[in-house]
Amino acid sequence: MDKKKIDRINELGRIAKTRELTPEETEERQKLREEYIRFFRAGIRGELKGDNNNG
């Protein structure tokens, strides 16, 4: 997942602390979170399978 998307997730989180997100922002945040979770899980699966042979 690229840094811009992660930064956007964090930005929406900061906004949510100061005001209620619009329905569009809420939907965007949810989609970005789901993408992040898929990315994270794929990385963990790769580590568990030994796909990342760093040592």
Biopython code that builds the backbone (N, CA, C, O; Angstrom):
import numpy as np
from Bio.PDB.StructureBuilder import StructureBuilder

atoms = [
    (1, "MET", "N", (0.863, -1.173, 0.000)),
    (1, "MET", "CA", (0.000, 0.000, 0.000)),
    (1, "MET", "C", (0.901, 1.224, 0.000)),
    (1, "MET", "O", (1.875, 1.290, 0.749)),
    (2, "ASP", "N", (0.572, 2.182, -0.836)),
    (2, "ASP", "CA", (1.453, 3.336, -0.941)),
    (2, "ASP", "C", (1.246, 4.332, 0.208)),
    (2, "ASP", "O", (0.201, 4.362, 0.857)),
    (3, "LYS", "N", (2.263, 5.125, 0.423)),
    (3, "LYS", "CA", (2.276, 6.066, 1.544)),
    (3, "LYS", "C", (1.136, 7.080, 1.469)),
    (3, "LYS", "O", (0.612, 7.490, 2.505)),
    (4, "LYS", "N", (0.747, 7.488, 0.273)),
    (4, "LYS", "CA", (-0.332, 8.469, 0.127)),
    (4, "LYS", "C", (-1.632, 7.941, 0.724)),
    (4, "LYS", "O", (-2.370, 8.687, 1.368)),
    (5, "LYS", "N", (-1.914, 6.660, 0.513)),
    (5, "LYS", "CA", (-3.146, 6.081, 1.045)),
    (5, "LYS", "C", (-3.088, 5.980, 2.564)),
    (5, "LYS", "O", (-4.074, 6.257, 3.246)),
    (6, "ILE", "N", (-1.946, 5.588, 3.087)),
    (6, "ILE", "CA", (-1.795, 5.508, 4.541)),
    (6, "ILE", "C", (-1.922, 6.899, 5.157)),
    (6, "ILE", "O", (-2.562, 7.075, 6.193)),
    (7, "ASP", "N", (-1.311, 7.875, 4.514)),
    (7, "ASP", "CA", (-1.432, 9.257, 4.993)),
    (7, "ASP", "C", (-2.888, 9.714, 4.981)),
    (7, "ASP", "O", (-3.326, 10.423, 5.887)),
    (8, "ARG", "N", (-3.630, 9.312, 3.968)),
    (8, "ARG", "CA", (-5.044, 9.699, 3.873)),
    (8, "ARG", "C", (-5.856, 9.044, 4.993)),
    (8, "ARG", "O", (-6.727, 9.688, 5.578)),
    (9, "ILE", "N", (-5.582, 7.779, 5.296)),
    (9, "ILE", "CA", (-6.255, 7.109, 6.415)),
    (9, "ILE", "C", (-6.010, 7.909, 7.694)),
    (9, "ILE", "O", (-6.938, 8.178, 8.457)),
    (10, "ASN", "N", (-4.756, 8.282, 7.918)),
    (10, "ASN", "CA", (-4.405, 9.042, 9.123)),
    (10, "ASN", "C", (-5.062, 10.414, 9.130)),
    (10, "ASN", "O", (-5.525, 10.881, 10.171)),
    (11, "GLU", "N", (-5.102, 11.056, 7.973)),
    (11, "GLU", "CA", (-5.743, 12.370, 7.877)),
    (11, "GLU", "C", (-7.224, 12.270, 8.227)),
    (11, "GLU", "O", (-7.742, 13.097, 8.978)),
    (12, "LEU", "N", (-7.899, 11.275, 7.694)),
    (12, "LEU", "CA", (-9.323, 11.097, 8.000)),
    (12, "LEU", "C", (-9.531, 10.796, 9.480)),
    (12, "LEU", "O", (-10.524, 11.223, 10.069)),
    (13, "GLY", "N", (-8.602, 10.066, 10.078)),
    (13, "GLY", "CA", (-8.682, 9.797, 11.507)),
    (13, "GLY", "C", (-8.566, 11.075, 12.325)),
    (13, "GLY", "O", (-9.300, 11.267, 13.295)),
    (14, "ARG", "N", (-7.646, 11.946, 11.932)),
    (14, "ARG", "CA", (-7.496, 13.230, 12.634)),
    (14, "ARG", "C", (-8.750, 14.093, 12.467)),
    (14, "ARG", "O", (-9.209, 14.728, 13.417)),
    (15, "ILE", "N", (-9.292, 14.106, 11.260)),
    (15, "ILE", "CA", (-10.508, 14.882, 11.005)),
    (15, "ILE", "C", (-11.652, 14.366, 11.876)),
    (15, "ILE", "O", (-12.414, 15.145, 12.447)),
    (16, "ALA", "N", (-11.759, 13.037, 11.966)),
    (16, "ALA", "CA", (-12.846, 12.427, 12.734)),
    (16, "ALA", "C", (-12.782, 12.792, 14.210)),
    (16, "ALA", "O", (-13.801, 12.765, 14.901)),
    (17, "LYS", "N", (-11.594, 13.132, 14.698)),
    (17, "LYS", "CA", (-11.459, 13.531, 16.101)),
    (17, "LYS", "C", (-11.963, 14.946, 16.344)),
    (17, "LYS", "O", (-12.283, 15.306, 17.477)),
    (18, "THR", "N", (-12.035, 15.753, 15.285)),
    (18, "THR", "CA", (-12.453, 17.143, 15.459)),
    (18, "THR", "C", (-13.880, 17.408, 15.004)),
    (18, "THR", "O", (-14.524, 18.347, 15.471)),
    (19, "ARG", "N", (-14.371, 16.573, 14.085)),
    (19, "ARG", "CA", (-15.746, 16.731, 13.603)),
    (19, "ARG", "C", (-16.224, 15.410, 13.020)),
    (19, "ARG", "O", (-15.436, 14.491, 12.795)),
    (20, "GLU", "N", (-17.505, 15.332, 12.785)),
    (20, "GLU", "CA", (-18.067, 14.136, 12.181)),
    (20, "GLU", "C", (-17.700, 14.102, 10.696)),
    (20, "GLU", "O", (-17.791, 15.111, 9.997)),
    (21, "LEU", "N", (-17.285, 12.926, 10.232)),
    (21, "LEU", "CA", (-16.953, 12.777, 8.815)),
    (21, "LEU", "C", (-18.221, 12.813, 7.973)),
    (21, "LEU", "O", (-19.292, 12.395, 8.414)),
    (22, "THR", "N", (-18.079, 13.322, 6.746)),
    (22, "THR", "CA", (-19.203, 13.282, 5.813)),
    (22, "THR", "C", (-19.421, 11.836, 5.398)),
    (22, "THR", "O", (-18.525, 11.010, 5.576)),
    (23, "PRO", "N", (-20.576, 11.506, 4.852)),
    (23, "PRO", "CA", (-20.790, 10.129, 4.371)),
    (23, "PRO", "C", (-19.737, 9.703, 3.345)),
    (23, "PRO", "O", (-19.321, 8.545, 3.326)),
    (24, "GLU", "N", (-19.306, 10.637, 2.493)),
    (24, "GLU", "CA", (-18.288, 10.317, 1.490)),
    (24, "GLU", "C", (-16.942, 10.021, 2.153)),
    (24, "GLU", "O", (-16.240, 9.092, 1.754)),
    (25, "GLU", "N", (-16.590, 10.813, 3.163)),
    (25, "GLU", "CA", (-15.334, 10.591, 3.884)),
    (25, "GLU", "C", (-15.379, 9.274, 4.653)),
    (25, "GLU", "O", (-14.390, 8.542, 4.701)),
    (26, "THR", "N", (-16.523, 8.978, 5.248)),
    (26, "THR", "CA", (-16.674, 7.728, 5.985)),
    (26, "THR", "C", (-16.501, 6.539, 5.051)),
    (26, "THR", "O", (-15.819, 5.573, 5.392)),
    (27, "GLU", "N", (-17.109, 6.606, 3.887)),
    (27, "GLU", "CA", (-16.987, 5.528, 2.905)),
    (27, "GLU", "C", (-15.539, 5.390, 2.427)),
    (27, "GLU", "O", (-15.017, 4.280, 2.316)),
    (28, "GLU", "N", (-14.897, 6.524, 2.146)),
    (28, "GLU", "CA", (-13.497, 6.502, 1.712)),
    (28, "GLU", "C", (-12.612, 5.872, 2.777)),
    (28, "GLU", "O", (-11.757, 5.040, 2.476)),
    (29, "ARG", "N", (-12.827, 6.278, 4.030)),
    (29, "ARG", "CA", (-12.014, 5.738, 5.121)),
    (29, "ARG", "C", (-12.207, 4.237, 5.249)),
    (29, "ARG", "O", (-11.242, 3.500, 5.453)),
    (30, "GLN", "N", (-13.442, 3.781, 5.131)),
    (30, "GLN", "CA", (-13.719, 2.349, 5.243)),
    (30, "GLN", "C", (-13.035, 1.566, 4.124)),
    (30, "GLN", "O", (-12.447, 0.514, 4.376)),
    (31, "LYS", "N", (-13.107, 2.067, 2.894)),
    (31, "LYS", "CA", (-12.465, 1.382, 1.768)),
    (31, "LYS", "C", (-10.952, 1.349, 1.934)),
    (31, "LYS", "O", (-10.319, 0.329, 1.657)),
    (32, "LEU", "N", (-10.366, 2.457, 2.384)),
    (32, "LEU", "CA", (-8.921, 2.493, 2.602)),
    (32, "LEU", "C", (-8.510, 1.547, 3.725)),
    (32, "LEU", "O", (-7.483, 0.876, 3.624)),
    (33, "ARG", "N", (-9.292, 1.488, 4.779)),
    (33, "ARG", "CA", (-8.994, 0.572, 5.879)),
    (33, "ARG", "C", (-9.042, -0.883, 5.414)),
    (33, "ARG", "O", (-8.171, -1.682, 5.759)),
    (34, "GLU", "N", (-10.068, -1.219, 4.629)),
    (34, "GLU", "CA", (-10.189, -2.585, 4.117)),
    (34, "GLU", "C", (-8.995, -2.944, 3.235)),
    (34, "GLU", "O", (-8.466, -4.053, 3.317)),
    (35, "GLU", "N", (-8.574, -2.004, 2.395)),
    (35, "GLU", "CA", (-7.414, -2.235, 1.538)),
    (35, "GLU", "C", (-6.155, -2.426, 2.390)),
    (35, "GLU", "O", (-5.337, -3.302, 2.109)),
    (36, "TYR", "N", (-6.007, -1.606, 3.425)),
    (36, "TYR", "CA", (-4.846, -1.715, 4.305)),
    (36, "TYR", "C", (-4.829, -3.080, 4.989)),
    (36, "TYR", "O", (-3.778, -3.716, 5.074)),
    (37, "ILE", "N", (-5.967, -3.528, 5.470)),
    (37, "ILE", "CA", (-6.044, -4.820, 6.151)),
    (37, "ILE", "C", (-5.671, -5.950, 5.194)),
    (37, "ILE", "O", (-4.943, -6.866, 5.576)),
    (38, "ARG", "N", (-6.166, -5.896, 3.942)),
    (38, "ARG", "CA", (-5.802, -6.923, 2.952)),
    (38, "ARG", "C", (-4.288, -6.923, 2.714)),
    (38, "ARG", "O", (-3.660, -7.981, 2.668)),
    (39, "PHE", "N", (-3.718, -5.741, 2.566)),
    (39, "PHE", "CA", (-2.280, -5.588, 2.348)),
    (39, "PHE", "C", (-1.502, -6.154, 3.535)),
    (39, "PHE", "O", (-0.537, -6.896, 3.352)),
    (40, "PHE", "N", (-1.919, -5.806, 4.743)),
    (40, "PHE", "CA", (-1.260, -6.267, 5.955)),
    (40, "PHE", "C", (-1.329, -7.784, 6.069)),
    (40, "PHE", "O", (-0.322, -8.434, 6.346)),
    (41, "ARG", "N", (-2.502, -8.343, 5.858)),
    (41, "ARG", "CA", (-2.676, -9.803, 5.964)),
    (41, "ARG", "C", (-1.838, -10.534, 4.926)),
    (41, "ARG", "O", (-1.259, -11.578, 5.226)),
    (42, "ALA", "N", (-1.765, -10.003, 3.717)),
    (42, "ALA", "CA", (-0.954, -10.632, 2.676)),
    (42, "ALA", "C", (0.513, -10.646, 3.101)),
    (42, "ALA", "O", (1.209, -11.637, 2.876)),
    (43, "GLY", "N", (0.983, -9.580, 3.700)),
    (43, "GLY", "CA", (2.355, -9.526, 4.174)),
    (43, "GLY", "C", (2.624, -10.520, 5.281)),
    (43, "GLY", "O", (3.667, -11.173, 5.302)),
    (44, "ILE", "N", (1.691, -10.634, 6.191)),
    (44, "ILE", "CA", (1.841, -11.591, 7.295)),
    (44, "ILE", "C", (1.835, -13.012, 6.748)),
    (44, "ILE", "O", (2.651, -13.836, 7.160)),
    (45, "ARG", "N", (0.928, -13.307, 5.829)),
    (45, "ARG", "CA", (0.883, -14.653, 5.236)),
    (45, "ARG", "C", (2.209, -14.970, 4.551)),
    (45, "ARG", "O", (2.720, -16.085, 4.656)),
    (46, "GLY", "N", (2.755, -13.989, 3.857)),
    (46, "GLY", "CA", (4.045, -14.200, 3.205)),
    (46, "GLY", "C", (5.139, -14.505, 4.202)),
    (46, "GLY", "O", (5.980, -15.370, 3.958)),
    (47, "GLU", "N", (5.137, -13.806, 5.319)),
    (47, "GLU", "CA", (6.127, -14.060, 6.364)),
    (47, "GLU", "C", (5.949, -15.466, 6.930)),
    (47, "GLU", "O", (6.928, -16.185, 7.127)),
    (48, "LEU", "N", (4.719, -15.854, 7.188)),
    (48, "LEU", "CA", (4.464, -17.171, 7.777)),
    (48, "LEU", "C", (4.826, -18.317, 6.823)),
    (48, "LEU", "O", (5.247, -19.393, 7.249)),
    (49, "LYS", "N", (4.650, -18.057, 5.536)),
    (49, "LYS", "CA", (4.992, -19.077, 4.540)),
    (49, "LYS", "C", (6.478, -19.104, 4.241)),
    (49, "LYS", "O", (6.961, -20.030, 3.588)),
    (50, "GLY", "N", (7.205, -18.111, 4.706)),
    (50, "GLY", "CA", (8.628, -18.049, 4.464)),
    (50, "GLY", "C", (8.981, -17.444, 3.125)),
    (50, "GLY", "O", (10.091, -17.627, 2.625)),
    (51, "ASP", "N", (8.034, -16.721, 2.541)),
    (51, "ASP", "CA", (8.282, -16.090, 1.240)),
    (51, "ASP", "C", (9.326, -14.997, 1.335)),
    (51, "ASP", "O", (9.952, -14.653, 0.333)),
    (52, "ASN", "N", (9.520, -14.455, 2.504)),
    (52, "ASN", "CA", (10.490, -13.381, 2.700)),
    (52, "ASN", "C", (11.710, -13.977, 3.377)),
    (52, "ASN", "O", (11.790, -13.989, 4.605)),
    (53, "ASN", "N", (12.647, -14.464, 2.607)),
    (53, "ASN", "CA", (13.821, -15.171, 3.141)),
    (53, "ASN", "C", (14.940, -14.199, 3.478)),
    (53, "ASN", "O", (15.929, -14.090, 2.753)),
    (54, "ASN", "N", (14.769, -13.505, 4.576)),
    (54, "ASN", "CA", (15.779, -12.541, 5.001)),
    (54, "ASN", "C", (16.773, -13.135, 5.979)),
    (54, "ASN", "O", (17.626, -12.415, 6.498)),
    (55, "GLY", "N", (16.688, -14.385, 6.233)),
    (55, "GLY", "CA", (17.672, -14.924, 7.165)),
    (55, "GLY", "C", (17.176, -16.106, 7.801)),
    (55, "GLY", "O", (17.871, -16.703, 8.623)),
]
sb = StructureBuilder()
sb.init_structure("model")
sb.init_model(0)
sb.init_chain("A")
sb.init_seg("    ")
for serial, (resi, resn, name, xyz) in enumerate(atoms, 1):
    if name == "N":
        sb.init_residue(resn, " ", resi, " ")
    sb.init_atom(name, np.array(xyz, "f"), 0.0, 1.0, " ", f" {name:<3s}", serial, name[0])
structure = sb.get_structure()
